C-alpha cells in the first residue's frame, strides 16, 4: 500500500513529535486505539506494523540506517483479537455539548437544527443526565414535549440515543481514505 499524506493538527517539531498521537488499526483496518509517536515508530521499524498515512508536513524520523515519515496512522500486520469493552456506556454521565456533537446538532424528534438538549424521561420524573436519556432537540419540539415523555407528547424518536464510540469518526475517515 502506498503511504498517503493527511493533514495533522499542530505541525510536529523536534521537541514535541514524540508525544503526537498515532491511530493504530488492526490488520482488518478496525481502529483499536492511539499510541504515542515513538511507540508507533518502534512498531513500524520492528516489522509489527506498517505506516498507512503520514503526517503533513513531512517530518522525517531518522536513525543510522532508516528514515521514515512520522505516521498519522499505522496498521498491525497480524490480527489481534481484542475484547470489546466500551469506555463510555449508555448509562454514563453526558454533557449537553457532547450530546449535541453526538447527534450532529439534529433534533431527535424532527431532524431540524437543534440548539438544546432534551431529557427523554424528564428530570422531574427522575430522568438522569446519561447518554441514553439525552437527545439533541430543537426549540419547537422541546416546547411541545415540555415535562412529558415522548409518548405522552405524541413525539417519536428518530433514533435510539446511545453512548458515542470515541474512535467511530476516525474509523469512518479510514474507510473513506482507503476507498479513494
C-alpha positions, -999 to 999 in steps of 0.1 A, spaced: 0 0 0 13 35 -8 18 60 20 -7 88 17 -3 122 33 -30 136 55 -32 169 74 -22 170 110 -33 193 138 -1 211 150 29 206 129 54 183 146 87 198 159 119 182 172 106 189 208 70 176 205 69 148 178 74 120 203 41 130 221 20 131 190 -8 105 189 -9 79 162 -40 58 154 -34 20 155 -55 -1 132 -59 -39 135 -49 -60 104 -86 -58 95 -84 -20 94 -105 -17 125 -95 13 147 -81 -1 180 -66 28 200 -40 56 199 -3 53 209 25 79 211 45 85 180 77 69 195 57 37 201 43 38 166 77 43 150 90 14 171 62 -9 159 69 0 123 106 -4 125 102 -38 143 80 -50 114 49 -54 136 30 -26 118 31 -6 86 26 31 82 -7 38 65 -9 76 64 19 101 71 16 134 89 17 167 70 40 185 67 65 157 61 85 151 93 113 126 90 122 102 118 158 92 112 182 66 127 216 55 115 201 31 89 164 42 84 143 72 76 105 71 78 78 97 77 61 104 111 29 84 108 -6 96 114 -20 60 113 -4 26 114 -18 -9 108 -8 -40 126 4 -68 102 -12 -96 123 -47 -96 135 -51 -90 173 -82 -102 190 -95 -75 213 -124 -79 237 -148 -50 230 -153 -30 262 -167 5 257 -150 30 279 -183 50 279 -216 32 282 -252 43 278 -257 50 315 -225 72 317 -230 108 326 -233 131 295 -229 168 288 -251 190 266 -221 197 243 -213 160 240 -249 152 231 -252 180 205 -219 167 190 -231 131 190 -264 139 174 -247 163 149 -269 191 162 -300 174 147 -333 172 166 -340 137 178 -377 142 171 -380 160 138 -344 162 124 -343 200 124 -313 221 136 -310 216 174 -297 241 199 -309 225 231 -308 190 248 -340 172 259 -343 146 287 -364 117 272 -376 108 306 -380 142 322 -357 152 351 -388 159 372 -396 122 369 -362 110 378 -346 111 344 -308 111 346 -282 131 327 -270 100 308 -262 93 271 -293 71 268 -317 97 283 -305 128 265 -311 138 229 -305 170 209 -337 189 204 -350 219 185 -369 246 205 -403 239 190 -401 201 198 -387 209 233 -415 233 240 -441 208 226 -427 180 247 -424 201 279 -424 180 310 -438 148 294 -424 116 279 -422 115 241 -452 91 240 -473 115 261 -464 144 239 -471 125 207 -435 126 196 -413 97 182 -376 95 184 -359 92 151 -330 72 166 -323 55 199 -297 76 217 -266 57 229 -231 65 241 -207 76 214 -178 55 203 -146 76 206 -130 60 176 -160 59 153 -153 91 135 -116 81 130 -128 47 117 -151 64 91 -122 86 80 -100 55 75 -127 38 53 -131 69 33 -93 73 27 -90 36 18 -119 39 -7 -102 68 -25 
